[in-house]
Amino acid sequence: MSGAGHAEGRPELVRARKRMGMSQDAIAETLWVSPTTWSRWERGRQEIRPVYRARMAEVFGVDPAEVERWVEGGAPVDTEAWLVPDFSDLSPAATVEAAGRLWRCDVDPERRHVLAALPFVPAALGGWLSAWSYGAPVTSAARQGSGPVVGLSDVRRVVEARQAFGQMDRQFGAGLVRPAVVDYLNTAVAPLLRGRYDDKVGAELMTAAAAMTQMAGWTAFDLNYHGQAQHYFGQALKLAKIGDDSLTGAWVLATMTHQAVHLEQGAQAVWLARAAVDTARRAEAPPRVMAMLLIGEARATAMQARPAETGDVHSAKQVERLLTEAERAYAQGATDRDPAWVAWNDEPELTARMSRCWKLLGDYRRAADCAELAVRELTTKRPRAAQINQVSVAEAYLGMGEVEQAVDSARAAVPMARSLTSARSVERIRKFSARLEPYGTTVQVREFRAYLDSEFAS
């Protein structure tokens, strides 16, 4: 382009921004330009300098050649494959269409790799949270589609399938179960969503579809496909909104918090965690739901503030208050209002999560005790959780300066990780190994790293 501009504008640049779920103001801020400048770029009224084109490639997570095509025209770019949820239209019809498109892309060999390579986009979360919290509720989830009549028995089958997939995931890791989950969404759930149902069935169906979509996102997260996972979580949140199910929405937000903590996106993790807690409080959630969400907020707060490193006493006290509130809530016991998914948030799981909070607070002894208790309780019924907590044990001992005990604990986690199809489990051990660098010349650490390389050579 010679600087004259495009009379027809730059439609692919507009589509790219919308797929990211970003307003003109938001993308302008991200690129360090004024909203007026961005608007002129979209309308083709102003040249885009190379420095900004390079920045666009980084922000959108695409090859620079893609940006050149958006800017200069040329062949259309298939930005539809990005599918970042658009929360500007929360109608049931638009939501069903967007979810179905995502699932179709994920089973299409030509597009699956594009989804798996998508970047995690923190900037998209603000708009999603705003739409979830303040978007107008849907008046009816009923649909008069061209598909079959859908009843509550059909919805129950989806709920039961979600529970079965969840058990398989916890036992074997996401690599084994994810293809089946995505296929089920595409072949079983999508036809139901396109069917005919009244408002009551529609609300239940949207909730069941949200839970299954959350499952697909969770398995992508476990395989370290973080942009893909984010897409699924966003679609799950939209489906929960259509179903007017606050507890399922809070669950999805809690899962998104977990991902943000994993990616060390501190501010976003706190926003998500607080939105989950606020949603649950407004819905007068059962005590054990509140306990799970409060620990999520405690962990996000601790991860952002890192009191053990910064000496931030105020944040440390805030985390401790949240943990105390969570313990009190959990002690109130189960109720008949507990959703099915809260069952696996049992005492060992909450103990494990508290371990991570104590570690961030610098109380490594308590962190080790909690993690060791969790490992003993989880080894037989949830191998992946046991493996991740075994690494937490190692991290706690390392925090205490007990390198030999830390290495021995981490070594015990290696065979556990090899038995799973979970990239996240392997990544936790690799990250622990990197933290051993100050002790890299010791015999123990050299032997451990050699053992690790031999075990994960494939």
C-alpha positions as CSV (number, residue, x, y, z in Angstrom):
1,M,0.0,0.0,0.0
2,S,1.4,3.4,-1.0
3,G,-0.4,5.4,1.7
4,A,-3.5,6.2,-0.2
5,G,-5.8,4.0,1.9
6,H,-8.5,1.5,1.0
7,A,-11.8,3.0,-0.1
8,E,-13.5,-0.3,0.9
9,G,-11.9,-0.3,4.3
10,R,-10.2,-3.3,5.9
11,P,-12.9,-5.8,6.7
12,E,-10.5,-8.6,7.7
13,L,-9.0,-6.3,10.3
14,V,-12.5,-5.6,11.7
15,R,-13.2,-9.3,11.8
16,A,-9.9,-10.1,13.5
17,R,-10.7,-7.6,16.3
18,K,-14.2,-8.9,16.8
19,R,-13.0,-12.5,17.0
20,M,-10.8,-11.3,19.9
21,G,-13.9,-10.0,21.7
22,M,-12.3,-6.5,21.8
23,S,-13.8,-3.1,21.2
24,Q,-12.0,-0.4,19.2
25,D,-11.0,1.3,22.4
26,A,-9.6,-1.9,23.9
27,I,-7.5,-2.9,20.8
28,A,-6.3,0.7,20.4
29,E,-5.1,0.7,24.0
30,T,-3.4,-2.6,23.6
31,L,-1.5,-1.3,20.5
32,W,-0.7,2.0,22.2
33,V,-2.6,4.2,19.7
34,S,-5.7,6.3,19.9
35,P,-9.1,4.9,19.2
36,T,-9.4,7.5,16.4
37,T,-6.2,6.0,14.8
38,W,-7.5,2.5,15.0
39,S,-10.9,3.6,13.5
40,R,-9.1,5.1,10.6
41,W,-7.1,1.9,10.1
42,E,-10.2,-0.2,10.0
43,R,-11.9,2.2,7.5
44,G,-8.8,2.2,5.3
45,R,-8.3,5.9,5.8
46,Q,-4.7,5.8,7.2
47,E,-1.5,3.9,6.5
48,I,-0.4,1.4,9.1
49,R,3.4,1.7,9.8
50,P,5.5,-1.5,10.0
51,V,6.0,-1.2,13.7
52,Y,2.3,-1.4,14.4
53,R,1.8,-4.3,11.9
54,A,4.4,-6.2,13.8
55,R,2.7,-5.4,17.1
56,M,-0.7,-6.6,15.6
57,A,0.9,-10.0,14.7
58,E,2.0,-10.3,18.3
59,V,-1.3,-9.2,19.9
60,F,-3.5,-11.3,17.5
61,G,-1.1,-14.3,17.8
62,V,-0.8,-14.8,14.0
63,D,2.0,-14.8,11.4
64,P,3.0,-11.3,10.1
65,A,1.9,-12.4,6.6
66,E,-1.7,-12.7,7.9
67,V,-1.6,-9.1,9.1
68,E,-0.3,-8.0,5.7
69,R,-3.2,-9.6,4.0
70,W,-5.7,-7.9,6.4
71,V,-4.0,-4.5,5.8
72,E,-3.3,-4.7,2.1
73,G,-6.4,-6.7,1.0
74,G,-5.7,-9.8,-1.0
75,A,-7.2,-13.2,-0.3
76,P,-9.7,-13.3,2.6
77,V,-8.3,-14.8,5.8
78,D,-10.3,-17.5,7.6
79,T,-10.6,-15.6,10.9
80,E,-13.8,-17.6,11.6
81,A,-11.5,-20.4,12.8
82,W,-10.5,-18.2,15.7
83,L,-14.0,-18.2,17.1
84,V,-13.3,-16.1,20.2
85,P,-16.8,-15.9,21.8
86,D,-18.7,-12.7,20.9
87,F,-20.6,-11.6,24.0
88,S,-22.3,-8.7,22.1
89,D,-25.1,-11.1,21.0
90,L,-26.4,-13.3,23.9
91,S,-29.4,-14.5,22.0
92,P,-30.0,-18.3,22.2
93,A,-29.8,-18.6,18.4
94,A,-26.5,-16.8,18.1
95,T,-25.0,-18.7,21.0
96,V,-26.1,-22.1,19.7
97,E,-24.6,-21.3,16.3
98,A,-21.3,-20.1,17.7
99,A,-20.9,-23.1,19.9
100,G,-21.7,-25.5,17.1
101,R,-19.2,-23.7,14.8
102,L,-16.5,-24.1,17.5
103,W,-17.2,-27.8,17.9
104,R,-17.2,-28.4,14.1
105,C,-13.9,-26.7,13.8
106,D,-12.4,-28.9,16.5
107,V,-13.3,-32.1,14.8
108,D,-12.2,-30.9,11.3
109,P,-8.6,-32.0,10.7
110,E,-8.0,-29.0,8.5
111,R,-8.9,-26.6,11.4
112,R,-8.1,-28.5,14.5
113,H,-4.5,-27.5,14.5
114,V,-5.4,-23.8,14.1
115,L,-7.5,-24.0,17.3
116,A,-4.7,-25.8,19.2
117,A,-2.2,-23.1,18.3
118,L,-4.4,-20.1,19.4
119,P,-2.9,-17.8,22.0
120,F,-4.4,-17.1,25.4
121,V,-5.8,-13.5,25.2
122,P,-6.1,-11.8,28.6
123,A,-7.7,-8.7,27.0
124,A,-10.8,-10.7,26.0
125,L,-11.7,-11.4,29.7
126,G,-12.9,-7.9,30.7
127,G,-15.7,-7.9,28.1
128,W,-16.8,-11.4,29.0
129,L,-17.0,-10.6,32.7
130,S,-19.0,-7.5,32.0
131,A,-21.4,-9.3,29.8
132,W,-21.8,-12.2,32.3
133,S,-22.3,-9.9,35.3
134,Y,-24.3,-7.1,33.7
135,G,-25.7,-8.4,30.4
136,A,-29.5,-8.6,30.3
137,P,-30.9,-12.1,31.1
138,V,-32.4,-14.0,28.3
139,T,-36.2,-14.0,28.5
140,S,-36.6,-17.6,27.1
141,A,-34.3,-20.5,26.2
142,A,-37.1,-22.2,24.1
143,R,-36.4,-23.0,20.5
144,Q,-38.5,-24.0,17.5
145,G,-35.7,-25.5,15.5
146,S,-35.8,-28.0,12.6
147,G,-34.3,-30.8,14.6
148,P,-36.0,-33.4,16.9
149,V,-38.2,-32.6,19.9
150,V,-35.9,-32.6,23.0
151,G,-37.0,-33.7,26.4
152,L,-35.5,-33.8,29.9
153,S,-34.4,-37.4,29.4
154,D,-32.2,-36.3,26.5
155,V,-30.6,-33.6,28.8
156,R,-30.0,-36.3,31.5
157,R,-28.0,-38.3,29.1
158,V,-25.7,-35.3,28.4
159,V,-25.3,-34.8,32.2
160,E,-24.4,-38.5,32.7
161,A,-22.0,-38.4,29.8
162,R,-20.3,-35.3,31.4
163,Q,-19.9,-37.1,34.7
164,A,-18.4,-40.2,32.9
165,F,-15.9,-38.1,30.9
166,G,-14.9,-36.2,34.1
167,Q,-14.1,-39.5,35.8
168,M,-12.0,-40.7,32.9
169,D,-10.2,-37.3,32.8
170,R,-9.3,-37.5,36.5
171,Q,-8.1,-41.1,36.2
172,F,-6.1,-41.0,33.0
173,G,-5.5,-37.3,32.0
174,A,-7.0,-35.3,29.1
175,G,-5.1,-36.8,26.2
176,L,-7.2,-40.0,26.4
177,V,-10.6,-38.4,26.9
178,R,-10.5,-35.1,24.9
179,P,-11.3,-36.5,21.4
180,A,-14.3,-38.3,22.8
181,V,-15.6,-35.2,24.5
182,V,-15.3,-33.0,21.4
183,D,-16.9,-35.7,19.2
184,Y,-19.8,-36.0,21.7
185,L,-20.4,-32.2,21.6
186,N,-20.4,-32.3,17.8
187,T,-22.5,-35.4,17.2
188,A,-24.8,-35.5,20.3
189,V,-25.1,-32.1,21.9
190,A,-25.2,-29.9,18.7
191,P,-28.2,-31.7,17.2
192,L,-30.1,-31.3,20.5
193,L,-29.4,-27.6,20.6
194,R,-30.7,-27.3,17.1
195,G,-33.9,-29.1,18.0
196,R,-37.3,-28.1,19.4
197,Y,-37.7,-27.5,23.2
198,D,-39.7,-25.4,25.6
199,D,-38.2,-23.0,28.0
200,K,-37.7,-25.4,30.9
201,V,-36.0,-28.0,28.8
202,G,-34.0,-25.3,27.0
203,A,-32.6,-23.9,30.2
204,E,-31.6,-27.4,31.4
205,L,-30.1,-28.2,28.0
206,M,-28.1,-25.0,27.9
207,T,-26.7,-25.8,31.4
208,A,-25.8,-29.4,30.3
209,A,-24.1,-28.0,27.2
210,A,-22.2,-25.5,29.2
211,A,-20.9,-28.2,31.5
212,M,-19.8,-30.4,28.6
213,T,-18.2,-27.4,26.9
214,Q,-16.4,-26.6,30.1
215,M,-15.1,-30.2,30.0
216,A,-13.7,-29.7,26.5
217,G,-12.0,-26.5,27.7
218,W,-10.6,-28.2,30.8
219,T,-9.1,-31.0,28.7
220,A,-7.5,-28.5,26.3
221,F,-6.1,-26.7,29.4
222,D,-4.6,-30.0,30.7
223,L,-2.9,-30.5,27.3
224,N,-1.5,-26.9,27.4
225,Y,-3.7,-25.6,24.6
226,H,-4.5,-22.4,26.4
227,G,-6.0,-20.3,23.7
228,Q,-8.2,-23.2,22.7
229,A,-9.2,-23.8,26.3
230,Q,-10.1,-20.1,26.6
231,H,-12.4,-20.3,23.6
232,Y,-14.3,-23.2,25.2
233,F,-14.6,-21.5,28.6
234,G,-16.0,-18.4,26.9
235,Q,-18.6,-20.5,25.1
236,A,-19.4,-22.4,28.3
237,L,-20.0,-19.1,30.1
238,K,-22.4,-17.9,27.3
239,L,-24.3,-21.1,27.4
240,A,-24.7,-20.8,31.2
241,K,-25.9,-17.3,30.7
242,I,-28.6,-18.5,28.3
243,G,-29.6,-21.2,30.7
244,D,-29.7,-18.6,33.5
245,D,-27.6,-20.9,35.7
246,S,-25.5,-18.9,38.1
247,L,-23.9,-21.9,39.8
248,T,-22.7,-23.4,36.5
249,G,-21.4,-19.9,35.5
250,A,-19.6,-19.6,38.8
251,W,-18.0,-23.0,38.1
252,V,-16.9,-22.0,34.7
253,L,-15.4,-18.8,36.1
254,A,-13.6,-20.8,38.8
255,T,-12.1,-23.0,36.0
256,M,-11.0,-19.9,34.1
257,T,-9.4,-18.6,37.4
258,H,-7.4,-21.8,37.6
259,Q,-6.1,-21.3,34.1
260,A,-5.2,-17.7,34.7
261,V,-3.3,-18.7,37.9
262,H,-1.5,-21.4,35.9
263,L,-0.5,-18.8,33.3
264,E,0.5,-16.3,36.1
265,Q,-2.0,-13.8,34.8
266,G,-2.5,-12.3,38.3
267,A,-4.9,-9.4,37.7
268,Q,-7.1,-11.5,35.5
269,A,-7.1,-14.4,38.0
270,V,-8.3,-12.1,40.7
271,W,-11.0,-10.6,38.5
272,L,-12.3,-14.0,37.5
273,A,-12.2,-15.4,41.1
274,R,-14.1,-12.4,42.5
275,A,-16.7,-12.6,39.8
276,A,-17.2,-16.3,40.6
277,V,-17.6,-15.6,44.3
278,D,-19.9,-12.6,43.7
279,T,-22.0,-14.7,41.3
280,A,-22.3,-17.5,43.9
281,R,-23.2,-15.1,46.7
282,R,-26.0,-13.5,44.7
283,A,-27.3,-17.0,43.9
284,E,-27.1,-18.0,47.6
285,A,-24.9,-20.9,46.7
286,P,-24.6,-24.0,49.0
287,P,-21.7,-23.9,51.5
288,R,-19.4,-26.3,49.7
289,V,-19.7,-24.4,46.5
290,M,-18.7,-21.3,48.4
291,A,-15.8,-23.1,50.0
292,M,-14.4,-24.1,46.6
293,L,-14.8,-20.6,45.2
294,L,-13.3,-18.8,48.2
295,I,-10.2,-20.9,48.0
296,G,-10.0,-20.0,44.4
297,E,-10.1,-16.3,45.3
298,A,-7.5,-16.9,48.1
299,R,-5.1,-18.6,45.6
300,A,-5.5,-15.9,42.9
301,T,-5.0,-13.2,45.5
302,A,-1.9,-14.9,46.9
303,M,-0.5,-15.5,43.4
304,Q,-0.9,-11.9,42.4
305,A,0.5,-10.4,45.6
306,R,3.1,-13.2,46.4
307,P,3.4,-12.3,50.1
308,A,6.2,-14.8,50.7
309,E,8.4,-12.7,48.3
310,T,7.1,-9.2,48.8
311,G,6.3,-9.2,52.5
312,D,2.8,-7.9,51.7
313,V,1.2,-8.3,55.1
314,H,-2.2,-6.9,54.1
315,S,-2.6,-9.4,51.2
316,A,-1.4,-12.2,53.4
317,K,-4.1,-11.5,56.0
318,Q,-6.7,-11.2,53.2
319,V,-5.7,-14.7,52.0
320,E,-5.8,-16.1,55.5
321,R,-9.3,-14.7,56.0
322,L,-10.5,-16.2,52.8
323,L,-9.1,-19.6,53.7
324,T,-10.8,-19.4,57.2
325,E,-14.1,-18.5,55.6
326,A,-13.7,-21.4,53.1
327,E,-13.0,-23.9,56.0
328,R,-16.1,-22.7,57.9
329,A,-18.3,-23.0,54.8
330,Y,-17.0,-26.5,54.0
331,A,-17.7,-27.6,57.6
332,Q,-21.4,-26.8,57.1
333,G,-21.6,-30.0,55.1
334,A,-23.5,-31.0,51.9
335,T,-27.0,-29.9,51.0
336,D,-29.7,-31.1,48.6
337,R,-28.9,-28.0,46.5
338,D,-25.3,-29.1,45.8
339,P,-24.7,-29.3,42.0
340,A,-23.4,-32.7,40.8
341,W,-19.9,-31.2,40.0
342,V,-19.3,-30.1,43.6
343,A,-19.0,-33.8,44.7
344,W,-15.3,-34.0,43.6
345,N,-14.5,-30.8,45.5
346,D,-14.2,-32.9,48.6
347,E,-11.9,-32.5,51.6
348,P,-8.7,-33.9,49.9
349,E,-9.2,-31.5,46.9
350,L,-9.7,-28.5,49.2
351,T,-6.7,-29.5,51.3
352,A,-4.7,-29.7,48.1
353,R,-5.8,-26.2,47.0
354,M,-5.0,-24.8,50.5
355,S,-1.5,-26.2,50.2
356,R,-0.8,-24.0,47.2
357,C,-2.1,-21.0,49.1
358,W,0.2,-21.7,52.1
359,K,3.1,-22.1,49.8
360,L,2.5,-18.6,48.3
361,L,2.2,-17.3,51.8
362,G,5.6,-18.7,52.7
363,D,4.3,-21.3,55.2
364,Y,6.1,-24.1,53.6
365,R,5.7,-26.6,56.4
366,R,1.9,-26.3,56.4
367,A,2.0,-26.4,52.6
368,A,4.0,-29.7,52.7
369,D,1.7,-31.2,55.3
370,C,-1.5,-30.4,53.3
371,A,0.0,-31.6,50.0
372,E,1.2,-34.9,51.6
373,L,-2.2,-35.5,53.1
374,A,-3.8,-34.8,49.7
375,V,-1.5,-37.3,47.9
376,R,-2.4,-40.0,50.4
377,E,-6.1,-39.5,49.9
378,L,-6.0,-39.0,46.1
379,T,-3.6,-41.6,44.8
380,T,-6.1,-44.3,44.1
381,K,-9.1,-42.3,43.0
382,R,-7.6,-39.3,41.2
383,P,-4.1,-40.1,40.0
384,R,-3.5,-36.9,38.2
385,A,-4.4,-34.8,41.2
386,A,-2.2,-37.0,43.3
387,Q,0.7,-36.5,40.9
388,I,0.3,-32.7,40.8
389,N,0.2,-32.6,44.6
390,Q,3.3,-34.8,44.8
391,V,5.1,-32.0,42.9
392,S,3.6,-29.5,45.4
393,V,5.2,-31.5,48.2
394,A,8.5,-31.2,46.4
395,E,8.1,-27.4,45.9
396,A,7.2,-27.0,49.6
397,Y,10.3,-28.8,50.7
398,L,12.4,-26.8,48.3
399,G,10.9,-23.7,49.9
400,M,12.2,-24.9,53.3
401,G,15.6,-25.4,51.8
402,E,15.4,-29.2,52.2
403,V,16.8,-30.0,48.7
404,E,17.3,-33.7,49.2
405,Q,13.7,-34.2,50.4
406,A,12.4,-32.0,47.6
407,V,14.2,-34.0,45.0
408,D,13.1,-37.3,46.4
409,S,9.5,-36.1,46.4
410,A,9.7,-34.9,42.8
411,R,11.2,-38.2,41.8
412,A,8.2,-40.0,43.1
413,A,6.0,-37.9,40.8
414,V,7.7,-38.9,37.6
415,P,6.3,-42.4,37.2
416,M,2.9,-41.0,38.1
417,A,3.2,-38.4,35.3
418,R,4.2,-41.1,32.8
419,S,1.1,-43.1,33.5
420,L,-1.1,-40.1,32.5
421,T,-1.9,-38.3,29.2
422,S,-1.5,-34.9,30.8
423,A,0.9,-32.3,29.4
424,R,0.3,-30.2,32.5
425,S,1.5,-33.0,34.8
426,V,4.8,-33.2,32.9
427,E,5.1,-29.4,32.8
428,R,4.9,-29.2,36.6
429,I,7.9,-31.5,37.0
430,R,9.9,-29.7,34.3
431,K,9.2,-26.3,36.0
432,F,10.3,-27.8,39.4
433,S,13.5,-29.1,37.8
434,A,14.2,-25.5,36.5
435,R,13.8,-24.2,40.0
436,L,16.7,-26.5,41.1
437,E,19.2,-24.4,39.1
438,P,20.8,-22.9,42.2
439,Y,21.7,-26.5,43.3
440,G,22.5,-27.7,39.8
441,T,26.0,-28.8,40.5
442,T,25.0,-31.1,43.4
443,V,25.1,-34.9,42.7
444,Q,21.4,-35.2,43.7
445,V,20.2,-32.6,41.3
446,R,22.3,-33.9,38.4
447,E,21.1,-37.4,38.9
448,F,17.5,-36.3,39.2
449,R,17.7,-34.3,36.0
450,A,19.3,-37.2,34.1
451,Y,16.6,-39.4,35.4
452,L,13.9,-36.9,34.3
453,D,15.5,-36.7,30.8
454,S,15.6,-40.4,30.4
455,E,12.0,-40.9,31.6
456,F,10.5,-38.2,29.4
457,A,12.9,-38.7,26.4
458,S,10.0,-39.6,24.1
